[in-house]
Amino acid sequence: MQPKRYSEMTEWELKQEIAALTEKARKAEQMGMINEYAVYERKIAMAKAYLLDPNDFQPGEFYEIDGAPRSLFKVQYVNGVFAWGYRLDEPDKEVALPISMLKKKADLN
């Protein structure tokens, strides 16, 4: 049987998936399997993105990147659960981040 896509899951199913992935990530980290841990962290970020409203992320706005608090990200546009834009320290390099990785930056000063 094909596993369900995150986009097909209910909120409850997504939260169950996040809990299971968090446990797997914790075990991978304890065992020193850094690459496996990183994969689980990315899957968790993807699942969490489906719990958020993409309309809450506006083009032209600046956001902090979760896990990189000093790195600002400017959203150019949102497509599904991905925000496309660039990091301020790399303005020539467009990237896509799951919206769950973005935190509203209230003040740029």
C-alpha positions in Angstrom: 0.0 0.0 0.0 1.2 3.4 -1.0 1.8 5.8 2.0 -0.5 8.9 2.2 1.0 12.2 1.0 1.1 14.9 3.6 -1.3 16.9 1.5 -3.9 14.1 1.8 -3.5 13.8 5.6 -5.9 15.2 8.2 -4.6 17.5 10.9 -4.7 14.6 13.4 -2.8 12.3 11.0 -0.2 15.0 10.4 0.3 15.5 14.1 0.7 11.7 14.6 3.3 11.6 11.7 5.2 14.5 13.3 5.3 12.7 16.6 6.5 9.5 15.0 9.2 11.3 13.0 10.3 13.3 16.1 10.9 10.0 17.9 12.8 8.6 15.0 14.9 11.8 14.8 15.7 11.6 18.5 16.8 8.0 18.2 19.0 8.8 15.2 20.6 11.7 17.0 21.3 9.5 20.1 22.9 6.9 17.8 25.1 9.6 16.1 23.4 9.1 12.7 23.6 12.7 11.7 22.5 12.3 8.1 19.5 10.2 9.1 18.6 12.8 11.8 18.8 15.6 9.2 16.4 13.6 6.9 13.9 13.3 9.7 14.2 17.0 10.6 13.3 17.9 6.9 10.4 15.5 6.9 9.1 17.1 10.2 9.4 20.6 8.6 7.4 19.4 5.6 4.7 17.8 7.7 4.4 20.9 9.9 4.1 23.1 6.8 0.8 21.4 5.9 -0.6 22.5 9.3 0.0 26.2 8.4 -2.0 28.6 6.2 0.2 29.6 3.2 -1.8 32.9 3.1 -0.1 33.9 6.3 3.2 34.3 4.4 3.2 37.5 2.3 5.5 38.3 -0.6 7.9 41.1 0.2 7.9 40.3 3.9 11.0 39.3 5.9 11.2 36.2 8.1 13.8 34.5 10.3 14.7 31.0 9.3 14.1 28.5 12.0 17.4 27.1 13.1 19.3 30.1 11.7 17.9 33.0 13.7 20.3 35.6 12.3 19.6 34.7 8.7 16.7 36.7 7.2 14.6 35.4 4.3 12.6 37.6 1.9 9.6 35.9 0.4 9.1 36.6 -3.3 6.1 34.3 -3.7 4.4 31.3 -2.1 3.6 28.1 -4.0 1.7 25.5 -2.0 3.5 25.1 1.3 6.8 26.5 -0.1 8.0 30.1 0.2 10.3 31.1 -2.7 12.7 33.9 -2.2 16.2 34.5 -1.0 18.4 34.9 2.1 19.5 38.5 2.6 23.1 37.3 2.7 22.7 35.6 -0.7 20.3 37.8 -2.8 21.3 36.2 -6.1 20.4 32.7 -5.0 16.6 31.9 -5.1 15.6 29.1 -2.8 12.4 27.4 -1.6 11.8 26.7 2.1 8.8 25.0 3.7 6.7 27.7 5.3 7.1 25.9 8.7 10.8 27.0 8.7 9.8 30.7 8.6 9.2 32.9 11.7 7.8 36.4 11.3 10.4 39.0 11.9 8.6 41.8 13.7 11.4 44.4 13.7 14.4 44.6 11.3 16.2 47.2 13.5 
